[in-house]
């Protein structure tokens, strides 16, 4: 998955049921280093977990040049919050500001709704720095996951 893009050439579209396999494959690629470091990588399970929880109605696809380049899910939670899940960007696009721009747009939406956002990130994942830059703080953590929250801003 070698995609070259600048922050000006990307866009978002609603996910469809047909996007699940591309999302599952990207999840496997992006999460592999962290899961291997934690001794938890399983070739089948890493893809199946996304497939099992996939709901196209809550997911968004990131595209560059009309091609699949990433994804993110913003799912309603049980207490009125939103859960940020399945936020993956092709490794060739990371570090170019695209993920930060996508996240800022999602957070503007949840701020307008007045709802907090929760997420979980693997221990030691570089993604944690992105979330902290956008105001997420640690709620709790265990040996594998860090659970974070960001209160709605007015």
C-alpha positions as CSV (number, residue, x, y, z in Angstrom):
1,X,0.0,0.0,0.0
2,X,2.3,2.8,-1.2
3,X,0.3,6.0,-1.6
4,X,1.9,9.4,-2.0
5,X,-0.1,12.4,-1.2
6,X,0.0,15.9,0.3
7,X,-2.4,17.3,2.8
8,X,-4.1,19.1,-0.1
9,X,-5.0,16.0,-2.1
10,X,-7.0,14.0,0.4
11,X,-10.7,13.8,1.1
12,X,-13.4,11.9,3.1
13,X,-16.4,9.9,2.0
14,X,-18.9,7.8,3.9
15,X,-17.8,4.1,4.2
16,X,-19.8,1.4,2.5
17,X,-20.1,-2.3,3.4
18,X,-17.6,-3.0,0.6
19,X,-14.9,-1.1,2.4
20,X,-14.6,-3.6,5.2
21,X,-11.8,-5.7,3.7
22,X,-9.7,-2.7,2.8
23,X,-10.1,-1.4,6.3
24,X,-9.3,-4.8,7.8
25,X,-6.1,-5.1,5.7
26,X,-5.0,-1.6,6.6
27,X,-5.6,-2.4,10.3
28,X,-3.4,-5.4,10.1
29,X,-0.6,-3.4,8.4
30,X,-0.7,-0.4,10.8
31,X,-1.1,-2.4,14.0
32,X,1.3,-5.1,13.3
33,X,4.5,-3.5,14.8
34,X,2.7,-2.6,18.1
35,X,0.9,-5.9,18.4
36,X,4.2,-7.8,17.7
37,X,6.0,-5.7,20.3
38,X,3.3,-6.6,22.8
39,X,3.4,-10.3,21.8
40,X,-0.3,-10.2,20.6
41,X,-0.1,-10.3,16.8
42,X,-2.4,-12.9,15.2
43,X,-2.7,-12.8,11.4
44,X,-6.4,-13.7,11.4
45,X,-7.6,-12.1,14.6
46,X,-6.2,-8.6,13.7
47,X,-8.5,-8.5,10.7
48,X,-11.5,-10.4,12.1
49,X,-11.9,-8.0,15.0
50,X,-12.5,-5.2,12.6
51,X,-14.9,-7.3,10.5
52,X,-16.9,-8.4,13.6
53,X,-17.5,-4.8,14.7
54,X,-17.9,-3.1,11.4
55,X,-20.8,-0.8,10.9
56,X,-20.5,1.3,7.7
57,X,-22.9,3.9,8.9
58,X,-20.4,5.1,11.6
59,X,-17.3,4.8,9.4
60,X,-15.6,7.2,7.1
61,X,-13.0,6.5,4.5
62,X,-10.0,8.7,3.8
63,X,-9.1,8.9,0.1
64,X,-6.2,10.2,-1.9
65,X,-6.6,10.6,-5.6
66,X,-9.9,8.7,-5.3
67,X,-8.2,5.7,-3.8
68,X,-8.6,4.2,-0.3
69,X,-5.9,5.6,2.0
70,X,-7.4,5.3,5.5
71,X,-10.4,5.1,7.7
72,X,-12.0,6.1,11.0
73,X,-15.1,5.2,12.9
74,X,-17.0,7.5,15.3
75,X,-19.5,5.2,17.1
76,X,-22.1,6.3,19.6
77,X,-21.5,5.1,23.1
78,X,-24.0,4.1,25.8
79,X,-23.7,7.2,27.9
80,X,-24.0,9.8,25.1
81,X,-20.3,9.9,24.3
82,X,-18.7,8.9,21.0
83,X,-16.0,6.2,20.6
84,X,-13.2,6.9,18.2
85,X,-12.2,3.6,16.7
86,X,-10.5,2.1,13.6
87,X,-8.5,5.2,12.9
88,X,-5.9,4.0,10.4
89,X,-3.9,5.8,7.8
90,X,-1.7,4.2,5.2
91,X,1.9,4.3,6.5
92,X,3.1,6.3,3.5
93,X,0.7,9.1,4.4
94,X,1.5,9.2,8.1
95,X,3.3,12.3,9.4
96,X,1.9,14.7,6.8
97,X,-0.9,16.2,8.8
98,X,-3.7,14.3,7.3
99,X,-4.5,12.3,10.5
100,X,-4.4,15.4,12.5
101,X,-6.8,17.2,10.1
102,X,-9.2,14.3,10.1
103,X,-9.2,14.1,13.9
104,X,-9.7,17.9,14.2
105,X,-12.7,17.7,12.0
106,X,-14.2,14.9,13.9
107,X,-13.6,16.6,17.2
108,X,-15.2,19.9,15.9
109,X,-18.3,17.8,15.2
110,X,-18.4,16.2,18.7
111,X,-17.7,19.6,20.3
112,X,-20.7,21.1,18.4
113,X,-22.8,18.2,19.8
114,X,-21.4,18.8,23.3
115,X,-20.3,15.1,23.7
116,X,-17.0,13.7,25.0
117,X,-15.0,11.3,22.9
118,X,-13.3,8.1,24.2
119,X,-10.8,5.8,22.6
120,X,-8.3,3.0,23.4
121,X,-4.8,2.9,22.0
122,X,-2.2,0.2,22.4
123,X,0.5,0.8,25.0
124,X,3.6,2.3,23.4
125,X,1.7,3.3,20.2
126,X,2.9,6.5,18.5
127,X,-0.7,7.3,17.9
128,X,-1.0,8.2,21.6
129,X,1.0,11.4,20.9
130,X,-1.5,12.5,18.3
131,X,-4.4,12.0,20.7
132,X,-2.7,13.9,23.5
133,X,-2.0,16.8,21.1
134,X,-5.7,17.0,20.5
135,X,-6.6,17.1,24.2
136,X,-7.2,13.4,25.1
137,X,-6.1,12.4,28.6
138,X,-5.6,9.0,30.2
139,X,-8.6,7.6,32.0
140,X,-7.1,4.2,32.8
141,X,-4.6,1.7,31.4
142,X,-3.6,-1.9,31.6
143,X,-0.7,-3.9,30.3
144,X,-2.0,-3.7,26.7
145,X,-4.3,-0.7,26.3
146,X,-4.5,2.9,27.3
147,X,-8.1,4.3,27.6
148,X,-8.3,8.0,26.9
149,X,-11.1,10.6,26.9
150,X,-11.5,14.2,25.6
151,X,-14.3,16.3,27.1
152,X,-16.4,18.4,24.7
153,X,-15.1,22.0,24.2
154,X,-17.3,25.0,23.8
